[in-house]
Amino acid sequence: MELFSVEFLSALISIIFIDLVLAGDNALLIGLVAKNLPKNQQRKVIFWGTFGAIAIRILLTLIAVKLLQIDGLLLAGGILLLYISYKLLLTEEEVNVKPSKKNFWGAIGTILLADLLMGVDNIIAVAGAAHGSTLLVIIGLVISIPIVVWGSAFVTKLMERFPLIIVLGAAVLAWTASKMIVKDAYVLRFFPSKESIYVFEIIVVSVVMIMGLAVKYLIKRKELLAQ
């Protein structure tokens, strides 16, 4: 993949968009932990918590990129990512992590542990969208995580005001998942041409979106009838 080619830039945009959609809870968590500390420590906790989260996320995502090169794991990762995209359409995750200590290092430890536990979906999605490029992983995460952390309130309000962002995020995840699946060595031989790959990707994204939105509509309708 050539630097700053159309393929490179589209993958970078996908990575940033995926993180904006999926990492909102992580950003809110950092703010939640920082609020429990004295004001003179809050900015330091946010900075070092963000820095640590970026470093850990880059390391784990690079490991995931290498693992996805093993035959069969792209298929497994793609299927898991399809479930994540479907789930994104149905539910809104809540931050439910209690800060362990009201001191600087206790807060940093809480942030890093929670980010690790909550960031599995991000790691799989970003690794898939990076198409094996280490540079893409680093650039995408370095750009997107600070935006999410320092702009978490704005990003959250934007997604609440415009739910279409969540829908688009789910579509990007489903599209990334379909690309992962067709690139797996066990699956690629079933797609003799680029046209068949494009058709498969369109079908996968369409099925996930239709199923997710239909089930969400039925759930909301059931809730309204129960009131």
C-alpha positions in Angstrom: 0.0 0.0 0.0 1.6 3.3 -1.2 1.8 6.2 1.3 -1.0 8.7 0.8 -2.6 6.7 -2.0 -6.4 6.6 -2.2 -6.3 3.1 -0.5 -4.1 4.4 2.3 -6.2 7.5 2.9 -9.5 5.6 2.8 -8.1 3.1 5.3 -6.8 6.0 7.6 -10.2 7.7 7.5 -11.9 4.3 8.4 -9.6 3.8 11.4 -10.2 7.4 12.7 -14.0 7.0 12.2 -14.0 3.6 13.9 -12.2 5.0 16.9 -14.5 8.0 17.1 -17.6 5.7 17.2 -16.2 2.9 19.4 -13.9 4.8 21.9 -16.4 7.2 23.4 -16.8 5.2 26.6 -13.0 5.1 27.0 -12.9 8.9 26.8 -15.7 9.3 29.3 -13.9 6.9 31.7 -10.8 9.1 31.7 -12.9 12.1 32.5 -14.7 10.2 35.2 -11.5 9.1 36.9 -9.9 12.5 36.6 -12.8 14.2 38.3 -12.1 12.3 41.5 -8.6 13.9 41.8 -7.5 17.4 42.9 -7.7 20.0 40.1 -3.9 20.4 39.9 -3.7 16.6 39.0 -6.6 16.3 36.6 -4.8 17.5 33.5 -1.8 15.3 34.3 -4.0 12.3 34.7 -5.8 13.0 31.4 -2.5 13.5 29.6 -0.7 10.4 31.0 -3.8 8.3 30.9 -4.3 9.2 27.2 -0.6 8.7 26.4 -0.6 5.3 28.1 -3.8 4.3 26.4 -2.3 5.2 23.0 0.9 3.3 23.6 -1.0 0.1 24.8 -3.5 0.3 22.0 -0.8 0.7 19.4 1.2 -2.3 20.8 -1.9 -4.6 21.0 -3.2 -3.5 17.6 0.2 -4.2 16.0 0.2 -7.7 17.6 -3.3 -8.2 16.3 -2.2 -7.1 12.8 0.5 -9.8 12.8 -1.9 -12.4 14.2 -4.4 -11.6 11.4 -1.8 -12.8 8.9 -2.3 -16.3 10.1 -4.7 -18.3 7.9 -8.2 -18.5 9.4 -7.8 -15.6 11.9 -8.9 -13.0 9.4 -12.1 -15.0 8.9 -12.6 -15.3 12.7 -11.9 -11.7 13.3 -14.2 -10.6 10.5 -17.1 -12.7 11.9 -16.5 -11.2 15.4 -16.4 -7.7 13.9 -19.7 -8.3 12.1 -21.2 -9.1 15.5 -19.7 -6.0 17.0 -21.2 -3.9 14.2 -24.6 -5.5 14.7 -24.4 -4.9 18.4 -23.5 -1.3 17.9 -26.8 -0.7 16.1 -28.8 -2.2 19.0 -27.2 -1.0 22.2 -25.5 2.0 23.7 -22.6 1.0 26.0 -22.4 2.6 29.5 -19.4 3.4 31.5 -19.6 1.3 34.6 -16.0 1.3 36.0 -15.4 2.7 39.5 -12.0 4.4 40.0 -10.0 2.3 42.3 -8.1 5.0 44.2 -8.2 8.7 44.6 -4.5 9.2 43.9 -2.5 9.9 40.7 -1.0 6.5 40.1 -4.2 4.7 41.2 -6.1 6.8 38.6 -3.6 6.0 35.9 -3.8 2.3 36.6 -7.6 2.4 36.5 -7.6 4.2 33.2 -5.1 1.8 31.5 -6.8 -1.4 32.9 -10.3 -0.2 31.9 -9.1 1.0 28.5 -7.5 -2.4 27.9 -10.7 -4.3 28.9 -13.0 -1.9 26.9 -10.8 -1.6 23.8 -11.0 -5.2 22.4 -13.5 -4.1 19.7 -11.3 -1.2 18.7 -8.2 -3.3 18.5 -9.9 -5.9 16.2 -11.6 -3.2 14.0 -8.5 -1.1 13.6 -6.2 -4.1 12.9 -8.7 -5.2 10.2 -8.9 -1.7 8.7 -5.1 -1.2 8.6 -4.7 -4.0 6.0 -1.4 -5.1 7.6 0.1 -1.6 7.6 2.0 -0.7 10.8 2.2 3.0 9.8 -1.6 3.2 9.4 -2.1 1.8 12.9 0.2 4.3 14.5 -1.0 7.4 12.5 -4.7 6.4 12.9 -4.5 5.9 16.7 -2.3 8.9 17.4 -4.8 11.1 15.6 -8.1 9.6 16.8 -7.5 8.8 20.5 -6.6 12.4 21.5 -9.6 13.7 19.6 -11.9 11.3 21.4 -10.4 12.0 24.8 -10.2 15.8 24.7 -13.3 16.1 22.6 -15.3 13.3 24.3 -18.2 15.6 25.4 -18.5 17.0 21.9 -18.3 13.6 20.2 -20.9 12.2 22.6 -23.3 15.1 22.1 -22.8 14.9 18.3 -23.7 11.2 18.3 -26.7 11.8 20.5 -27.9 14.6 18.2 -27.2 12.8 15.0 -27.8 9.0 15.5 -26.9 8.5 11.8 -23.3 8.7 12.9 -23.7 5.4 14.9 -25.4 3.8 11.8 -22.6 5.0 9.6 -20.1 3.6 12.1 -21.8 0.2 12.1 -21.7 0.2 8.3 -17.9 1.0 8.3 -17.4 -1.8 10.8 -19.4 -4.3 8.7 -17.5 -3.2 5.5 -14.2 -3.7 7.3 -15.4 -7.1 8.5 -16.4 -8.1 5.0 -12.9 -7.1 3.7 -11.2 -9.1 6.4 -13.3 -12.2 5.5 -12.6 -12.2 1.8 -8.9 -11.7 2.3 -8.6 -14.9 4.4 -6.8 -17.7 2.6 -9.6 -20.1 3.3 -12.2 -17.8 1.7 -10.4 -16.0 -1.0 -10.5 -18.9 -3.5 -14.3 -18.7 -3.5 -14.1 -15.2 -5.1 -12.5 -15.5 -8.6 -13.0 -11.8 -9.5 -13.0 -8.3 -7.9 -16.7 -8.0 -8.9 -17.6 -11.0 -6.9 -15.8 -9.5 -3.9 -17.6 -6.2 -4.2 -21.0 -8.0 -4.4 -20.2 -10.0 -1.3 -19.2 -6.9 0.6 -22.4 -5.1 -0.4 -24.5 -8.1 0.6 -22.7 -8.4 4.0 -23.1 -4.7 4.9 -26.7 -4.7 3.7 -27.7 -7.8 5.7 -26.1 -6.5 8.9 -27.6 -3.0 8.6 -31.1 -4.4 7.7 -31.1 -6.9 10.5 -29.7 -4.5 13.1 -32.1 -1.7 12.2 -35.1 -4.0 12.0 -34.4 -5.6 15.4 -33.8 -2.2 16.9 -37.2 -1.0 15.5 -39.0 -4.1 16.9 -37.4 -3.6 20.3 -38.4 0.1 20.5 -41.9 -0.8 19.3 -42.2 -3.4 22.0 -41.1 -1.0 24.6 -43.6 1.6 23.5 -46.4 -0.9 23.5 -45.4 -2.1 27.0 -45.8 1.5 28.4 
